[in-house]
Amino acid sequence: MHFYVDPDKVAYRVTDKEAVLIQTDTSYYYGLNAVGTYIWEQLAEGRRTADELAVAVSEEFEQPRSAVEADVCALLADLKKEGLVGED
């Protein structure tokens, strides 16, 4: 399954390695830390699987893939639940 940013559902801005997201249907505001922002930027560039994102985070932050997989999946689940990303 691939995850992606739906520009019709979310407006966002990245500043100082932090992302601010607004879900356009609800006007709810969300903030992401540096790792979450990195994942968000990867999704904004194109569709990604959870595995692809875990590898990218592992390499970018020099952490073992096994140490980041669960966190990546949890963030994706949260983003999907809040309507900030789509999945196909």
C-alpha positions as CSV (number, residue, x, y, z in Angstrom):
1,M,0.0,0.0,0.0
2,H,1.1,3.5,-0.8
3,F,0.5,6.6,1.2
4,Y,0.2,10.1,-0.3
5,V,-0.6,13.7,0.5
6,D,-4.0,14.7,-0.9
7,P,-3.6,18.5,-1.6
8,D,-7.4,18.9,-1.5
9,K,-7.5,17.6,2.1
10,V,-4.6,19.3,3.7
11,A,-2.7,22.6,3.6
12,Y,0.8,22.6,5.0
13,R,4.0,24.6,5.5
14,V,7.4,23.5,6.6
15,T,9.6,25.9,8.5
16,D,12.8,25.2,10.6
17,K,12.4,21.4,10.1
18,E,8.9,21.4,11.6
19,A,5.7,21.1,9.6
20,V,2.3,22.7,10.3
21,L,-0.7,20.9,8.7
22,I,-4.3,22.0,8.5
23,Q,-6.9,19.5,7.6
24,T,-9.2,21.5,5.2
25,D,-12.4,19.7,6.0
26,T,-12.2,20.2,9.8
27,S,-9.7,23.2,10.0
28,Y,-7.8,21.2,12.7
29,Y,-4.2,22.2,13.1
30,Y,-1.4,19.6,13.5
31,G,2.4,20.0,14.1
32,L,5.1,17.5,13.3
33,N,8.6,17.3,14.8
34,A,11.7,16.9,12.6
35,V,11.3,13.2,11.9
36,G,7.6,13.6,11.2
37,T,8.4,16.5,8.9
38,Y,10.9,14.4,7.0
39,I,8.3,11.7,6.5
40,W,5.8,14.4,5.4
41,E,8.2,15.8,2.9
42,Q,8.8,12.4,1.4
43,L,5.0,11.9,1.1
44,A,4.6,15.3,-0.5
45,E,7.1,14.4,-3.2
46,G,5.1,11.3,-4.2
47,R,3.5,8.0,-3.1
48,R,5.5,6.0,-0.7
49,T,5.1,2.7,1.1
50,A,5.7,2.3,4.8
51,D,8.8,0.3,4.0
52,E,10.2,2.9,1.7
53,L,9.6,5.5,4.4
54,A,11.3,3.4,7.1
55,V,14.4,2.9,4.9
56,A,14.5,6.7,4.2
57,V,14.2,7.6,7.9
58,S,16.7,5.0,8.9
59,E,19.3,6.4,6.4
60,E,18.5,10.1,7.1
61,F,18.7,9.8,10.9
62,E,21.3,7.1,11.0
63,Q,19.1,4.7,13.0
64,P,18.6,1.0,12.5
65,R,15.5,0.3,10.3
66,S,14.1,-2.0,13.0
67,A,14.2,1.0,15.4
68,V,12.1,3.2,13.2
69,E,9.6,0.9,11.5
70,A,7.0,0.9,14.3
71,D,7.2,4.7,14.7
72,V,6.8,5.2,10.9
73,C,3.8,2.9,10.8
74,A,2.2,4.6,13.9
75,L,2.6,8.1,12.3
76,L,1.1,6.9,9.0
77,A,-1.8,5.4,10.9
78,D,-2.4,8.7,12.8
79,L,-2.1,10.8,9.6
80,K,-4.6,8.6,7.8
81,K,-7.0,8.6,10.8
82,E,-7.0,12.4,10.8
83,G,-7.6,12.5,7.0
84,L,-4.1,14.1,6.3
85,V,-2.9,11.3,4.0
86,G,-4.5,8.9,1.6
87,E,-3.7,5.3,1.0
88,D,-4.1,3.1,-2.0
